[in-house]
């Protein structure tokens, strides 16, 4: 049922009506029943760039975006047929040729006999709102993708992962963590840790309280308890706890647990936890960019061999190897078409690609590794002469690990085959680092790499091309 007033337009003083129309910031229009205009307010004429003499008898279809014409026509036809109000969103062309979104609204006016004699309406600019809505949709889509990735990691990670609130109730957990605790996810969610695993509560409570009170992570806590499923057997686990913040406030604790019952060696278990985290991160970029899958692991093997050749101690060498394993994680933020495009990239594409060390740093900077993993990821494209990126560092400003990874990365990238280009070969790769020795690349690192190659000890496992 229409609620449109049947008041005769004769009861409304047109002068008063258009005085109001001229004073508001919206586009105001009056049209005949066939849709051609009888009047546009000054704001509309100026916005559209129309000569005043053309505003009478003109039609809005002349300035509606071609992709929106059909929708606008359907809405108008429906309004005319039902004599109800008309509302539609469409883009209209401004006087400078730019299209902006507007909401069109109009009401029919009737004569004393109830016949529609004209339509009066407005067009309100909603372009900024549309852009915000689109950004919100993209953000929501990104959040959904991130949540999906998180769910995948949770369900497949070889470590127990969970989240507890400030009351130490289990709010989220994967199957691995539930199995470490001795029962199913459903049986544990919503219960306190003290209730789920009372035998180890006294061992882990101080660490959890410290994280909640101080905001500092508690890493590699050894936990052991009798195995309820196998009397007489002791289960061992290595747990780490991280503060989870929302708008600066600690809302709970993230839990990462590795069951080390079968191989109770504290140092080995710590390495397993770190390796699991590194592998999960490395797998992310491998899944994102299948064309270079395995590149990071090959770079890691070369970097570790170079570090050994240089006499780097075992602990530092392991940190370099792990950093090399995820050195390209920042490429997850680069469009795939840029990563896999053959030939020379355009300037703006190269600029975007060069952001990947910073993106990688941001991803891993919050993880409390015992080595400067994030800094090595950030610096792996820095060069001795300051020509690298992202910070143009020089010489000793660059960590030795990053200098090693830079050479290993260059050699592997040039020597290995890619689906979008042929391998340039090991000799070309060695020629490149020799040419940059002492300029772009650390001379000792270059010498170590070349020596390994000459002795056949450079671990460059290149996949064979199919014939």
C-alpha positions as CSV (number, residue, x, y, z in Angstrom):
1,X,0.0,0.0,0.0
2,X,1.4,3.4,-1.1
3,X,2.0,5.9,1.7
4,X,2.7,8.7,-0.8
5,X,0.8,11.9,-0.2
6,X,-1.8,12.7,-2.8
7,X,-1.6,16.4,-2.0
8,X,-1.9,18.6,-5.1
9,X,1.4,20.3,-6.0
10,X,-0.7,23.5,-6.2
11,X,-0.7,23.5,-2.3
12,X,3.1,23.8,-2.3
13,X,4.5,27.1,-3.4
14,X,7.2,26.3,-6.1
15,X,9.2,29.3,-5.1
16,X,9.4,28.1,-1.5
17,X,10.2,24.6,-2.7
18,X,13.1,25.7,-4.9
19,X,14.4,28.2,-2.4
20,X,14.9,25.2,-0.1
21,X,16.4,23.1,-3.0
22,X,18.9,25.8,-3.8
23,X,20.1,25.9,-0.2
24,X,21.0,22.3,0.4
25,X,24.2,20.5,-0.6
26,X,22.5,17.7,-2.5
27,X,21.6,17.4,-6.1
28,X,17.8,18.2,-6.4
29,X,15.8,17.5,-9.5
30,X,12.3,17.5,-10.8
31,X,11.2,15.4,-13.8
32,X,8.2,14.7,-15.9
33,X,6.6,11.2,-15.7
34,X,8.7,10.1,-18.7
35,X,11.9,10.9,-16.8
36,X,13.1,14.0,-18.6
37,X,14.0,16.9,-16.3
38,X,11.9,20.0,-15.6
39,X,14.3,21.6,-13.2
40,X,17.7,21.0,-11.6
41,X,19.0,23.0,-8.6
42,X,22.2,25.1,-9.0
43,X,24.2,22.5,-7.1
44,X,23.2,19.8,-9.7
45,X,23.9,22.0,-12.7
46,X,27.4,23.0,-11.4
47,X,28.2,19.4,-10.4
48,X,27.3,18.0,-13.8
49,X,28.7,20.9,-15.7
50,X,25.5,21.4,-17.7
51,X,24.6,24.6,-19.4
52,X,21.5,26.0,-17.7
53,X,19.6,26.1,-20.9
54,X,20.0,22.3,-21.3
55,X,18.8,21.4,-17.9
56,X,15.2,21.3,-19.0
57,X,14.3,18.1,-21.0
58,X,17.6,16.5,-20.1
59,X,17.8,12.9,-18.8
60,X,20.0,11.4,-16.1
61,X,20.9,8.4,-18.3
62,X,23.3,10.7,-20.1
63,X,25.6,10.8,-17.1
64,X,25.0,7.4,-15.4
65,X,27.9,5.0,-15.6
66,X,27.3,2.5,-18.4
67,X,27.5,-0.4,-16.0
68,X,24.8,1.1,-13.8
69,X,22.3,2.1,-16.5
70,X,20.3,-1.1,-16.5
71,X,19.9,-1.1,-12.7
72,X,18.8,2.5,-12.8
73,X,16.3,1.8,-15.6
74,X,14.8,-1.2,-13.8
75,X,14.4,0.8,-10.6
76,X,12.8,3.8,-12.4
77,X,10.4,1.5,-14.4
78,X,9.3,-0.2,-11.1
79,X,8.7,3.1,-9.4
80,X,6.7,4.5,-12.3
81,X,4.6,1.3,-12.6
82,X,3.8,1.3,-8.9
83,X,3.8,5.1,-8.3
84,X,5.9,4.4,-5.2
85,X,9.1,6.1,-4.1
86,X,12.2,5.5,-6.2
87,X,15.7,4.7,-4.7
88,X,18.8,3.3,-6.4
89,X,22.5,3.6,-6.0
90,X,24.5,4.4,-9.1
91,X,27.6,6.2,-10.3
92,X,27.2,9.5,-12.1
93,X,29.7,11.5,-14.1
94,X,30.9,14.7,-12.5
95,X,31.8,17.8,-14.6
96,X,35.4,16.7,-14.7
97,X,34.6,13.2,-16.0
98,X,35.0,11.4,-12.7
99,X,32.3,9.0,-11.7
100,X,31.1,9.0,-8.1
101,X,28.5,6.9,-6.3
102,X,25.2,8.6,-5.5
103,X,21.9,7.5,-4.0
104,X,18.9,8.6,-6.0
105,X,15.7,9.1,-4.1
106,X,12.4,10.5,-5.4
107,X,8.7,10.7,-4.8
108,X,5.8,11.1,-7.2
109,X,3.6,14.2,-7.1
110,X,-0.1,14.0,-8.1
111,X,-2.6,16.4,-9.3
112,X,-6.0,16.7,-7.7
113,X,-7.2,13.8,-9.7
114,X,-4.5,11.5,-8.4
115,X,-2.5,11.5,-11.6
116,X,1.3,11.6,-11.4
117,X,2.4,14.9,-12.9
118,X,6.1,15.0,-11.9
119,X,8.7,13.4,-9.8
120,X,10.8,15.3,-7.2
121,X,14.1,13.8,-6.0
122,X,17.6,14.1,-4.7
123,X,21.0,12.6,-5.5
124,X,23.3,12.3,-2.5
125,X,27.0,11.6,-2.9
126,X,27.9,8.3,-1.1
127,X,31.2,7.6,-2.8
128,X,33.3,8.0,0.3
129,X,31.0,5.6,2.1
130,X,31.1,3.1,-0.7
131,X,34.9,3.2,-0.6
132,X,34.9,2.6,3.1
133,X,32.5,-0.3,2.7
134,X,34.7,-1.8,0.0
135,X,37.7,-1.5,2.2
136,X,35.8,-3.1,5.0
137,X,34.7,-6.0,2.8
138,X,38.3,-6.5,1.7
139,X,39.4,-6.4,5.4
140,X,36.8,-8.9,6.3
141,X,37.8,-11.1,3.4
142,X,41.4,-10.9,4.5
143,X,40.4,-11.6,8.1
144,X,38.5,-14.7,6.9
145,X,41.5,-15.9,4.9
146,X,43.8,-15.4,7.8
147,X,41.4,-17.2,10.1
148,X,41.2,-20.1,7.6
149,X,45.0,-20.2,7.5
150,X,45.1,-20.2,11.3
151,X,42.6,-23.1,11.5
152,X,44.7,-25.0,9.0
153,X,47.9,-24.4,11.0
154,X,46.1,-25.3,14.2
155,X,44.8,-28.6,12.8
156,X,48.0,-29.7,11.1
157,X,50.8,-28.2,13.2
158,X,53.1,-30.9,14.8
159,X,52.9,-29.0,18.1
160,X,50.2,-28.3,20.6
161,X,48.7,-24.8,20.2
162,X,46.1,-23.2,22.4
163,X,44.8,-20.0,24.1
164,X,43.8,-19.5,27.7
165,X,42.0,-16.5,29.2
166,X,43.0,-14.6,32.3
167,X,41.3,-17.1,34.5
168,X,43.4,-19.8,32.8
169,X,40.4,-21.4,31.1
170,X,41.1,-23.2,27.9
171,X,39.4,-21.1,25.2
172,X,41.0,-22.5,22.0
173,X,43.2,-25.5,21.3
174,X,44.1,-28.0,18.6
175,X,43.9,-31.7,18.7
176,X,47.7,-32.0,19.4
177,X,47.5,-30.0,22.6
178,X,44.4,-32.0,23.7
179,X,46.2,-35.2,23.2
180,X,49.2,-34.0,25.2
181,X,46.8,-33.1,28.0
182,X,45.3,-36.6,27.8
183,X,41.7,-36.2,26.4
184,X,39.7,-34.6,23.6
185,X,39.2,-31.0,22.7
186,X,35.5,-31.1,23.6
187,X,36.3,-32.4,27.1
188,X,38.8,-29.6,27.8
189,X,37.4,-26.4,26.3
190,X,35.9,-24.1,28.9
191,X,37.7,-25.8,31.8
192,X,40.7,-24.4,33.7
193,X,44.1,-25.9,33.2
194,X,44.1,-26.8,36.9
195,X,41.0,-28.9,36.4
196,X,42.2,-30.5,33.1
197,X,45.8,-31.4,34.2
198,X,46.0,-31.0,38.0
199,X,49.2,-33.0,38.1
200,X,51.2,-30.4,36.3
201,X,49.3,-27.2,37.4
202,X,51.9,-26.4,40.1
203,X,54.7,-26.6,37.5
204,X,53.1,-24.3,35.0
205,X,51.1,-21.8,37.2
206,X,54.1,-19.6,38.0
207,X,54.9,-19.2,34.4
208,X,51.4,-18.4,33.4
209,X,50.9,-15.9,36.2
210,X,54.2,-14.2,35.2
211,X,53.1,-13.8,31.6
212,X,49.7,-12.4,32.7
213,X,51.3,-10.0,35.2
214,X,54.4,-8.8,33.4
215,X,53.6,-9.3,29.8
216,X,56.9,-11.2,29.2
217,X,57.0,-14.5,27.4
218,X,57.9,-17.7,29.3
219,X,59.8,-19.9,27.0
220,X,60.8,-23.6,27.0
221,X,59.3,-24.7,30.3
222,X,60.0,-28.3,31.1
223,X,56.8,-30.1,32.3
224,X,56.5,-33.7,33.3
225,X,53.8,-35.9,34.9
226,X,52.7,-39.5,35.2
227,X,50.9,-40.8,32.1
228,X,47.3,-41.5,33.1
229,X,46.9,-43.9,30.1
230,X,50.1,-45.8,30.9
231,X,50.7,-46.2,34.7
232,X,54.4,-46.0,35.6
233,X,55.3,-44.0,32.5
234,X,56.2,-40.4,32.7
235,X,55.3,-37.9,30.0
236,X,57.5,-35.0,29.3
237,X,56.6,-31.8,27.4
238,X,58.3,-28.5,26.6
239,X,55.9,-25.5,26.8
240,X,56.2,-21.8,25.9
241,X,53.7,-19.1,26.9
242,X,53.2,-15.8,25.1
243,X,51.1,-12.8,26.1
244,X,48.1,-12.1,23.8
245,X,47.1,-8.4,23.7
246,X,44.1,-6.6,22.5
247,X,44.4,-2.8,22.2
248,X,47.4,-3.0,24.5
249,X,45.7,-5.0,27.2
250,X,46.7,-8.6,28.0
251,X,43.6,-10.7,27.5
252,X,45.2,-14.1,27.8
253,X,48.1,-16.4,27.1
254,X,49.0,-18.2,23.9
255,X,50.3,-21.7,24.6
256,X,52.7,-23.8,22.4
257,X,53.5,-27.3,23.7
258,X,55.8,-30.0,22.3
259,X,55.5,-33.5,23.7
260,X,59.0,-34.8,24.2
261,X,58.2,-38.0,26.0
262,X,59.9,-40.3,23.4
263,X,63.1,-38.2,23.2
264,X,63.6,-36.5,26.5
265,X,66.5,-34.3,25.7
266,X,65.9,-30.7,26.7
267,X,68.1,-29.1,24.1
268,X,66.8,-31.3,21.3
269,X,63.3,-30.5,22.4
270,X,63.9,-26.8,22.4
271,X,65.2,-27.1,18.8
272,X,62.2,-29.1,17.8
273,X,59.9,-26.4,19.0
274,X,61.8,-23.7,17.1
275,X,62.1,-25.9,14.0
276,X,58.4,-26.6,14.1
277,X,57.7,-22.9,14.2
278,X,60.2,-22.2,11.4
279,X,58.9,-25.0,9.2
280,X,55.3,-23.7,9.6
281,X,56.4,-20.3,8.6
282,X,58.5,-21.6,5.7
283,X,55.6,-23.7,4.5
284,X,53.4,-20.6,4.3
285,X,55.5,-19.0,1.6
286,X,56.0,-22.3,-0.2
287,X,52.2,-22.6,-0.4
288,X,51.9,-19.0,-1.5
289,X,54.6,-19.2,-4.2
290,X,54.9,-22.8,-5.5
291,X,57.3,-21.7,-8.2
292,X,60.0,-21.2,-5.6
293,X,59.0,-23.9,-3.2
294,X,62.1,-25.4,-1.7
295,X,64.2,-22.3,-2.5
296,X,64.4,-21.2,1.2
297,X,65.5,-24.7,2.3
298,X,68.2,-24.9,-0.3
299,X,69.4,-21.4,0.7
300,X,69.4,-22.6,4.3
301,X,71.6,-25.6,3.4
302,X,74.1,-23.4,1.5
303,X,74.1,-20.8,4.3
304,X,74.8,-23.5,6.9
305,X,77.7,-24.9,4.8
306,X,79.2,-21.5,4.4
307,X,78.9,-20.8,8.1
308,X,80.7,-24.1,8.9
309,X,83.4,-23.2,6.4
310,X,83.9,-19.8,8.2
311,X,84.2,-21.5,11.6
312,X,81.0,-20.1,13.0
313,X,80.0,-22.0,16.2
314,X,77.2,-24.5,16.1
315,X,74.7,-22.4,17.9
316,X,75.2,-19.4,15.7
317,X,75.2,-21.5,12.6
318,X,71.8,-23.0,13.6
319,X,70.3,-19.5,14.0
320,X,71.6,-18.6,10.5
321,X,70.2,-21.8,9.0
322,X,66.8,-21.1,10.6
323,X,66.7,-17.5,9.4
324,X,67.6,-18.6,5.9
325,X,64.8,-21.2,6.0
326,X,62.2,-18.3,6.3
327,X,64.1,-15.4,4.7
328,X,61.5,-14.9,2.0
329,X,58.4,-15.2,4.3
330,X,57.6,-11.6,3.5
331,X,56.7,-12.6,-0.1
332,X,53.4,-13.7,1.3
333,X,52.4,-10.1,1.1
334,X,53.4,-9.7,-2.6
335,X,50.9,-10.5,-5.4
336,X,51.6,-13.9,-7.0
337,X,51.6,-12.4,-10.5
338,X,54.6,-10.3,-9.6
339,X,56.5,-13.2,-8.0
340,X,56.2,-15.4,-11.0
341,X,56.3,-12.9,-13.9
342,X,59.2,-13.5,-16.3
343,X,61.3,-10.6,-17.5
344,X,62.0,-7.3,-16.0
345,X,59.5,-5.8,-13.5
346,X,58.2,-2.3,-13.8
347,X,59.5,0.2,-11.3
348,X,56.4,0.2,-9.2
349,X,56.4,-3.6,-9.2
350,X,60.0,-3.8,-8.2
351,X,59.3,-1.2,-5.4
352,X,56.5,-3.4,-4.1
353,X,58.7,-6.6,-4.3
354,X,61.4,-4.8,-2.3
355,X,59.1,-4.5,0.6
356,X,59.2,-8.2,1.3
357,X,62.2,-8.1,3.8
358,X,60.3,-5.5,5.9
359,X,57.1,-7.6,5.7
360,X,59.0,-10.7,6.8
361,X,60.6,-8.8,9.7
362,X,57.1,-7.7,10.9
363,X,55.8,-11.3,10.7
364,X,58.6,-12.8,12.9
365,X,59.7,-9.9,15.0
366,X,57.3,-10.8,17.8
367,X,58.7,-14.3,18.2
368,X,61.3,-14.5,20.9
369,X,64.0,-16.6,19.1
370,X,67.4,-17.1,20.8
371,X,69.0,-15.7,17.6
372,X,68.3,-12.4,15.7
373,X,66.1,-14.2,13.2
374,X,64.0,-11.1,12.4
375,X,67.0,-8.9,11.8
376,X,68.6,-11.4,9.5
377,X,65.3,-11.7,7.5
378,X,65.2,-7.9,7.4
379,X,68.8,-7.5,6.2
380,X,69.2,-10.4,3.7
381,X,69.0,-7.9,0.7
382,X,71.4,-5.4,2.2
383,X,74.8,-5.0,0.5
384,X,78.2,-3.9,1.8
385,X,78.3,-0.8,-0.4
386,X,74.9,0.5,0.8
387,X,73.2,-0.4,-2.5
388,X,70.8,-2.9,-0.9
389,X,67.4,-2.5,0.7
390,X,65.4,-1.8,2.7
391,X,67.7,0.4,4.8
392,X,70.8,0.8,2.7
393,X,73.1,-0.6,5.4
394,X,76.9,-0.7,5.0
395,X,79.6,-3.2,5.9
396,X,79.5,-4.2,9.6
397,X,76.1,-2.6,10.0
398,X,74.9,-5.9,8.4
399,X,74.8,-9.0,10.6
400,X,77.2,-11.8,9.6
401,X,74.2,-14.1,9.2
402,X,72.5,-11.7,6.8
403,X,75.7,-11.4,4.8
404,X,75.9,-15.2,4.5
405,X,72.3,-15.5,3.5
406,X,72.8,-12.8,0.9
407,X,75.4,-14.9,-0.9
408,X,73.6,-18.2,-0.5
409,X,70.3,-16.6,-1.8
410,X,72.1,-15.1,-4.8
411,X,73.8,-18.4,-5.7
412,X,70.7,-20.5,-5.3
413,X,68.4,-18.1,-7.2
414,X,70.7,-17.9,-10.2
415,X,71.7,-21.5,-10.3
416,X,68.3,-23.1,-9.8
417,X,65.7,-23.5,-12.5
418,X,62.3,-21.8,-12.3
419,X,59.2,-22.7,-14.3
420,X,59.2,-19.1,-15.7
421,X,62.9,-19.0,-16.7
422,X,65.8,-21.3,-17.2
423,X,68.6,-21.8,-14.7
424,X,71.6,-19.5,-15.4
425,X,73.9,-22.1,-13.9
426,X,76.3,-22.4,-11.0
427,X,79.2,-20.8,-12.9
428,X,77.2,-17.7,-13.6
429,X,76.1,-17.5,-10.0
430,X,79.8,-17.8,-8.8
431,X,80.8,-15.2,-11.3
432,X,78.2,-12.8,-9.9
433,X,79.4,-13.1,-6.3
434,X,83.1,-12.9,-7.4
435,X,82.3,-9.7,-9.2
436,X,80.6,-8.3,-6.1
437,X,83.3,-9.5,-3.7
438,X,84.2,-6.8,-1.2
439,X,81.7,-4.4,-3.0
440,X,78.3,-5.9,-2.5
441,X,79.2,-9.2,-0.8
442,X,81.3,-10.0,2.2
443,X,84.7,-11.2,0.8
444,X,85.2,-13.9,3.4
445,X,81.7,-15.3,2.7
446,X,82.3,-15.2,-1.1
447,X,85.6,-17.0,-0.6
448,X,84.0,-19.7,1.6
449,X,81.2,-20.3,-1.0
450,X,83.6,-20.5,-3.9
451,X,85.9,-22.9,-2.0
452,X,82.9,-25.2,-1.2
453,X,82.0,-25.2,-4.8
454,X,85.5,-26.0,-6.0
455,X,85.6,-29.0,-3.6
456,X,82.2,-30.2,-4.6
457,X,80.8,-29.6,-1.1
458,X,78.2,-26.8,-2.0
459,X,74.8,-28.3,-1.2
460,X,73.0,-27.0,-4.3
461,X,70.4,-29.7,-4.9
462,X,68.9,-28.5,-8.2
463,X,65.7,-30.2,-9.4
464,X,66.1,-31.6,-12.9
465,X,64.1,-30.1,-15.7
466,X,61.7,-32.5,-17.4
467,X,62.3,-33.2,-21.0
